[in-house]
Amino acid sequence: MAVTVGTGKFLSFVRPQSPTLARLVRYECPGSPPTLQSHRNRTTLMTTESPAAGTTEWQADYVHAHLDEQAAYLATVSASTLMQHVAENTHVLLNLKPGQSVLEVGCGNGMFLPGLAEKVFPAGRVVGVDHADAFVTEARKNAAACRHGTIISIESGDAYKLPFGNGTFDAAHCERVLMHLDDPTAAVREMARVVRAGGVVVAAEPDWPGMQFDHPDPEAFQLVYLRALRLFRQPDLGLTLFRRFSEAGLIDLKFLPATAIFTDFATIRMYGLKLEPAVEALIAEKRLPFETLRAVIPALEQASAGGTYYSTAIMHVVAGTVPR
Ligand SMILES: C[S@@+](CC[C@H](N)C(=O)[O-])C[C@H]1O[C@@H](n2cnc3c(N)ncnc32)[C@H](O)[C@@H]1O
């Protein structure tokens, strides 16, 4: 099976030989080999159904009020097959060495920090930053309980205004943070500022509109799906990462996407997709006949129960170097 690996300068199709490349294309559940489709009708659908501002569920006040729920969500997602694959690709691009310092922006409850500490232990250091103090406390607790917790520290801070001087770190990373920001490029620029010349910045983000679903009524499904994506502030952030890294002044851009096939609708729900409010909104607006809209979700549930549910996803993982 051919997989894609590339840099800013070239793109090549290679046969997986190294263990990392062999795992580039993964299955969230067992199934037949994945084929990545083009973003069917993406432009048309995005312009007619463009997402709105997004929810507040990763803002500090919300996290404070729903800490257990949000922390459980992050733990479940980070343990999923796709995110484990994203983590492996992220580590390939970060290429951390023992003794180095690395910053994790929007660290949440600190799920990614032990993996970073493994790479830079014993003389290195890992610093997590989050704007939600409830997560800072939780991440400190989790770090204290992990194997190399002595080299991990967590601070309160804003992705737009990191509390560090220029060139403090050898590397900086964030995952599923930029998609929740109004100005993701400014946050990438800020990560680049706190990394030394020659150091690396890596981000991992989904491209929700680029997901593909096999649905018996594709038109009704797309209408519902794109309405549901209004839940996310920047649903297509992953697709824009490469350009944003360039706009932020990073060079030698590289990408190592993680792809997944889902054969179970429950997995997509687990990642946070909520179709029900979208169906209700479209019914209220009489955008399609009531029966048509009401049938969208049951069709996915039936496919899932019958073993024919099939959807594809890409998590974009992009790296750039801070110019000397
Ligand atoms: C979807 S969670 C991802 C958490 C973590 N990166 C992970 O992968 O488990 C988004 C995180 O970004 C944080 N966040 C959102 N906006 C932020 C900002 N402006 N500055 C710092 N952190 C922010 C949230 O508090 C939350 O922890």
Ligand as a Chemical Component Dictionary entry (heavy atoms), coordinates in Angstrom:
data_LIG
# 
_chem_comp.id                   LIG 
_chem_comp.type                 NON-POLYMER 
_chem_comp.pdbx_formal_charge   0 
_chem_comp.three_letter_code    LIG 
# 
loop_
_chem_comp_atom.comp_id 
_chem_comp_atom.atom_id 
_chem_comp_atom.alt_atom_id 
_chem_comp_atom.type_symbol 
_chem_comp_atom.charge 
_chem_comp_atom.model_Cartn_x 
_chem_comp_atom.model_Cartn_y 
_chem_comp_atom.model_Cartn_z 
_chem_comp_atom.pdbx_ordinal 
LIG C1  C1  C 0  -9.084 20.318 22.803 1  
LIG S1  S1  S 1  -8.119 20.790 24.188 2  
LIG C2  C2  C 0  -6.567 19.967 23.805 3  
LIG C3  C3  C 0  -5.719 19.740 25.032 4  
LIG C4  C4  C 0  -4.388 19.037 24.779 5  
LIG N1  N1  N 0  -3.606 19.735 23.782 6  
LIG C5  C5  C 0  -4.597 17.596 24.363 7  
LIG O1  O1  O 0  -4.335 17.281 23.190 8  
LIG O2  O2  O -1 -5.048 16.785 25.182 9  
LIG C6  C6  C 0  -7.744 22.488 23.882 10 
LIG C7  C7  C 0  -6.879 23.096 24.978 11 
LIG O3  O3  O 0  -6.469 24.405 24.610 12 
LIG C8  C8  C 0  -6.581 25.249 25.726 13 
LIG N2  N2  N 0  -6.692 26.626 25.232 14 
LIG C9  C9  C 0  -7.688 27.146 24.472 15 
LIG N3  N3  N 0  -7.436 28.437 24.193 16 
LIG C10 C10 C 0  -6.245 28.751 24.776 17 
LIG C11 C11 C 0  -5.450 29.923 24.850 18 
LIG N4  N4  N 0  -5.838 31.067 24.259 19 
LIG N5  N5  N 0  -4.282 29.877 25.523 20 
LIG C12 C12 C 0  -3.879 28.749 26.149 21 
LIG N6  N6  N 0  -4.600 27.604 26.135 22 
LIG C13 C13 C 0  -5.766 27.596 25.446 23 
LIG C14 C14 C 0  -7.809 24.734 26.458 24 
LIG O4  O4  O 0  -7.879 25.150 27.794 25 
LIG C15 C15 C 0  -7.593 23.232 26.315 26 
LIG O5  O5  O 0  -6.780 22.730 27.326 27 
# 
loop_
_chem_comp_bond.comp_id 
_chem_comp_bond.atom_id_1 
_chem_comp_bond.atom_id_2 
_chem_comp_bond.value_order 
_chem_comp_bond.pdbx_ordinal 
LIG C1  S1  SING 1  
LIG S1  C2  SING 2  
LIG S1  C6  SING 3  
LIG C2  C3  SING 4  
LIG C3  C4  SING 5  
LIG C4  N1  SING 6  
LIG C4  C5  SING 7  
LIG C5  O1  DOUB 8  
LIG C5  O2  SING 9  
LIG C6  C7  SING 10 
LIG C7  O3  SING 11 
LIG C7  C15 SING 12 
LIG O3  C8  SING 13 
LIG C8  N2  SING 14 
LIG C8  C14 SING 15 
LIG N2  C9  SING 16 
LIG N2  C13 SING 17 
LIG C9  N3  DOUB 18 
LIG N3  C10 SING 19 
LIG C10 C11 SING 20 
LIG C10 C13 DOUB 21 
LIG C11 N4  SING 22 
LIG C11 N5  DOUB 23 
LIG N5  C12 SING 24 
LIG C12 N6  DOUB 25 
LIG N6  C13 SING 26 
LIG C14 O4  SING 27 
LIG C14 C15 SING 28 
LIG C15 O5  SING 29 
# 
